[in-house]
Amino acid sequence: MTDSISIRAGRAALSDVFVEPAWLAEHLNDPGVRIVEVDVSRAAYEQGHIPGAVFWNAYADLHHADYSPLDRREFEDLLSRSGLAPNATIVFYGYGHYLGFWLMKAYGHERALVMNGTRQGWRDAGRPWTTDLPKPVPSSYTLPEVEATQLMSLDALQGTLGSGDPVILDVRSDAEFAGERFWPSGAMEGAGRPGHIPGAVHLHADLLRTADGAFKNAAEVRQLFQDRGVVPERSVVTYCTIGIRASEAALVLRYLLGYPDARVYYGSWAEWGSRAETPIET
């Protein structure tokens, strides 16, 4: 990833979403800045990570064993175990950084940011790197008493089927959408039913980026969405497998293109396709 914020370069709103690696490197010892790496496996983190970063597993920490999402109290417990505080600036990086950011914003944390770069880019630049595992001091994080309107549950989404509101946007690969595979990798272990949510429109999340990993320009990205009926005048809910790609697409819609009502179906296909009673299309 070379310049993931090029889609709206120069816009003041970007400071509410992204932070440059150089800034983060300068604030590694700032007690008001906390770092969280989010991924689907702990292996890379244990081989090396940004100093002080705690780790969240998108499956084990952010979902239950049946892939249903954490509730508010459980998310508070995770924040407390991670030693995070309501007044902290929390910077996310790693494969699942957009999911971490989206959940924090959805639950009302004011200062959540995404590092504008990759693990490898950080290391290639010669910035601090460690295998030391931090021991966060547990906190008592209480989330604001606000409704998480940027998230949608399975029951709520199922209740909208057939209504056309919201637009349901599947951002998985072509093979996943077509029902050729359940997991993105094609693995069969723990796989549920393949397919997609009835009535969903499809836009592979990879199409939002250029070959070097930067977001395409605003006009191109806006056209990709509009060609699929995803327009600012309509509510939209995104989903993928576990919420990571869905959060990326929702972030582009809400924060970078200014769509007023973009939400994430947090449980995504891992939850939907694992339930016997949910309808599917292929």
matplotlib code that plots the C-alpha trace (Angstrom):
import matplotlib.pyplot as plt

x = [0.0, 1.6, -1.0, -4.3, -5.7, -5.2, -8.9, -9.5, -6.1, -6.1, -9.4, -9.4, -11.7, -8.8, -7.3, -10.3, -9.5, -5.8, -2.5, 0.9, 3.5, 6.0, 3.6, 3.0, 6.7, 7.1, 4.4, 5.3, 6.2, 3.2, 1.0, -2.1, -1.5, -2.3, -1.7, -3.7, -2.8, -5.8, -5.5, -7.0, -4.0, -1.5, 1.4, 2.7, 2.3, 4.4, 7.2, 7.3, 5.1, 5.1, 6.4, 3.6, 0.9, -1.6, -3.2, -6.9, -7.8, -10.7, -12.2, -11.3, -11.4, -14.1, -16.5, -17.9, -17.2, -20.3, -19.1, -21.8, -20.5, -19.5, -22.2, -21.5, -20.5, -18.2, -16.5, -16.1, -14.3, -12.0, -11.1, -10.5, -8.3, -6.3, -5.6, -7.5, -9.1, -11.9, -9.6, -6.8, -5.9, -6.1, -4.3, -5.1, -2.9, -2.6, -4.8, -8.0, -7.3, -10.5, -12.7, -11.0, -11.5, -15.1, -16.1, -14.5, -16.3, -19.6, -19.4, -18.6, -14.9, -13.9, -10.3, -9.8, -7.4, -6.1, -2.3, -1.9, 0.4, 1.2, 3.2, 5.7, 5.9, 6.6, 9.4, 10.9, 11.2, 13.4, 11.0, 11.0, 10.1, 10.0, 9.0, 8.5, 4.9, 3.3, 1.6, -1.2, -2.5, -6.2, -8.5, -12.3, -13.6, -17.2, -18.6, -20.8, -24.5, -25.2, -26.8, -24.3, -26.1, -23.0, -23.6, -26.4, -27.3, -28.3, -31.9, -32.2, -30.8, -33.0, -36.0, -35.3, -35.0, -37.2, -37.8, -34.9, -33.9, -31.0, -29.1, -27.1, -23.6, -21.5, -17.8, -16.3, -14.7, -16.6, -16.1, -17.5, -20.5, -21.3, -21.3, -18.1, -16.4, -17.3, -14.0, -11.9, -9.1, -11.3, -10.6, -13.3, -12.6, -15.5, -17.2, -20.9, -23.2, -21.7, -23.7, -24.9, -27.7, -30.8, -31.0, -27.4, -25.5, -21.8, -18.6, -15.3, -13.4, -10.2, -11.8, -11.6, -7.8, -5.2, -2.5, -0.2, -2.8, -3.9, -7.6, -8.7, -9.7, -13.0, -14.8, -13.8, -14.8, -18.1, -18.9, -18.3, -20.8, -23.4, -23.3, -24.6, -27.3, -25.3, -26.0, -25.9, -29.7, -30.1, -29.0, -26.4, -25.1, -21.9, -20.8, -17.9, -16.8, -15.9, -16.3, -12.9, -13.5, -17.0, -15.5, -13.1, -15.9, -18.1, -15.2, -14.8, -18.5, -19.0, -15.8, -14.2, -17.2, -19.6, -22.5, -24.7, -26.0, -23.4, -23.4, -21.6, -23.3, -20.7, -21.4, -21.1, -21.1, -19.3, -22.3, -25.1, -23.8, -23.3, -27.0, -29.4, -32.4, -30.9, -32.0, -29.2, -28.9, -26.2]
y = [0.0, 3.2, 5.9, 4.5, 8.0, 9.4, 9.1, 12.3, 13.8, 17.2, 16.8, 17.8, 14.8, 12.4, 13.3, 11.6, 8.3, 7.9, 8.5, 8.3, 5.8, 8.5, 10.2, 6.8, 6.2, 9.5, 8.7, 5.1, 6.3, 8.6, 7.2, 8.7, 6.6, 2.9, 0.5, -2.6, -5.1, -7.0, -10.1, -13.6, -15.4, -14.5, -16.1, -12.9, -10.8, -13.2, -13.1, -9.3, -6.3, -2.5, -2.0, -1.8, -3.1, -5.5, -8.2, -8.8, -12.0, -11.2, -14.6, -15.5, -12.0, -10.3, -13.1, -16.1, -19.7, -19.7, -16.5, -14.3, -10.9, -9.8, -7.8, -4.4, -5.8, -8.4, -5.7, -3.6, -6.5, -6.8, -3.1, -3.4, -6.5, -4.6, -1.8, 0.8, 3.9, 6.2, 9.1, 7.2, 7.6, 4.1, 3.3, 0.1, -1.7, -5.2, -7.2, -6.5, -2.9, -1.5, -3.8, -2.7, 1.0, 0.5, -1.2, 1.5, 4.2, 2.3, 2.1, 5.8, 5.9, 9.4, 9.0, 5.8, 5.9, 3.6, 3.5, 4.5, 1.6, -2.0, -4.1, -4.8, -1.2, -0.2, -2.8, -2.0, 1.6, 0.5, 1.7, 0.1, -3.6, -6.1, -9.7, -8.6, -9.2, -6.3, -6.8, -4.3, -3.0, -3.8, -0.8, -0.3, 0.8, 1.8, 2.4, 5.5, 4.7, 5.3, 2.9, 1.3, 2.5, 1.7, -2.0, -4.4, -7.7, -10.9, -10.6, -7.0, -7.7, -10.8, -8.7, -6.3, -9.0, -8.3, -4.7, -3.2, -1.1, -1.2, -2.1, -5.2, -5.0, -8.2, -7.3, -10.9, -12.5, -13.6, -17.3, -16.6, -14.7, -17.4, -20.1, -21.8, -21.5, -20.6, -19.4, -17.0, -19.5, -22.3, -24.3, -26.8, -27.1, -25.5, -24.4, -23.6, -23.2, -21.2, -18.5, -15.0, -13.2, -13.0, -9.7, -8.7, -6.8, -7.6, -5.6, -7.3, -5.2, -5.5, -3.4, -0.4, -0.3, 0.0, -2.6, -1.0, -1.0, 2.6, 3.5, 4.5, 8.1, 9.2, 9.4, 5.8, 4.4, 6.4, 5.0, 1.4, 1.8, 3.7, 1.0, -1.4, 0.9, 2.0, 5.7, 8.3, 8.5, 4.9, 3.1, 0.4, -2.5, -4.2, -7.8, -10.1, -13.3, -12.0, -8.2, -7.0, -6.3, -5.1, -2.5, -1.3, -0.8, 0.9, 3.2, 4.3, 4.9, 6.7, 8.5, 9.0, 9.5, 11.0, 8.4, 9.3, 5.7, 3.0, 0.1, -3.2, -6.6, -7.6, -11.3, -11.4, -14.7, -16.7, -16.2, -16.2, -19.2, -21.2, -21.0, -23.6, -21.2, -18.3, -18.1, -18.1, -17.6, -19.0]
z = [0.0, -1.1, -0.7, 0.5, 1.2, -2.3, -3.0, -1.2, -0.8, 0.8, 2.5, 6.2, 7.0, 6.3, 9.7, 11.3, 9.6, 8.7, 10.4, 8.7, 9.8, 10.5, 13.0, 14.7, 14.9, 16.7, 19.2, 20.2, 23.7, 24.0, 26.8, 25.1, 21.9, 21.9, 19.0, 18.0, 15.3, 13.9, 11.8, 11.4, 12.8, 15.6, 13.7, 12.0, 15.1, 17.2, 14.5, 15.0, 15.4, 16.2, 19.7, 22.3, 19.9, 21.4, 19.1, 18.2, 16.3, 14.0, 14.7, 18.3, 19.8, 17.7, 17.2, 19.1, 18.1, 15.9, 14.2, 15.8, 16.9, 20.3, 22.2, 23.7, 27.1, 25.6, 23.5, 26.6, 28.2, 25.2, 25.4, 29.1, 28.8, 26.1, 28.5, 26.4, 27.7, 26.3, 26.0, 24.1, 20.5, 19.2, 16.0, 14.1, 11.6, 10.1, 7.7, 9.7, 10.7, 9.1, 11.2, 14.4, 13.4, 12.3, 15.6, 17.7, 15.7, 15.8, 19.6, 20.0, 20.6, 19.4, 18.4, 16.4, 13.4, 10.7, 9.9, 6.3, 5.4, 5.9, 8.4, 5.7, 4.6, 8.2, 8.5, 5.1, 6.2, 9.1, 11.8, 15.3, 15.4, 18.2, 19.2, 22.8, 23.9, 25.8, 29.1, 29.1, 32.4, 32.4, 32.4, 33.0, 29.6, 29.6, 26.1, 25.5, 25.8, 22.1, 19.6, 17.3, 14.1, 11.9, 12.6, 11.6, 13.1, 11.4, 12.7, 11.6, 8.1, 7.6, 8.5, 5.5, 2.9, -0.1, 0.8, -1.2, 1.9, 2.6, -0.4, 0.5, -0.8, -0.9, -1.3, -1.4, -4.4, -7.5, -6.4, -2.9, -4.2, -6.8, -4.1, -5.4, -2.0, 1.6, 2.9, 0.8, 0.6, -0.6, 2.6, 3.6, 7.4, 9.3, 6.1, 6.1, 3.1, 0.2, -1.7, -1.0, 0.8, -1.4, -3.3, -2.6, -5.2, -5.7, -5.8, -5.1, -2.6, -4.6, -7.3, -5.0, -5.3, -7.9, -8.5, -6.0, -3.2, -3.3, -3.4, -6.9, -7.4, -6.1, -9.5, -10.3, -6.9, -6.9, -10.3, -9.2, -6.4, -8.5, -11.3, -8.6, -7.3, -4.3, -4.2, -1.4, -1.3, -0.3, 2.9, 2.4, 4.5, 3.5, 4.3, 3.4, 5.3, 8.8, 8.5, 7.4, 3.7, 4.5, 6.9, 4.3, 1.8, 4.4, 5.4, 1.8, 1.5, 4.8, 5.5, 2.1, -0.2, 2.3, 2.1, 5.1, 5.9, 5.4, 7.8, 8.3, 8.8, 11.4, 11.5, 7.7, 5.7, 8.3, 10.5, 7.8, 5.9, 9.1, 10.2, 8.9, 8.8, 6.8, 3.1, 0.5, -3.2, -5.6]

ax = plt.figure().add_subplot(projection="3d")
ax.plot(x, y, z, "-o")
ax.set_aspect("equal")
plt.show()
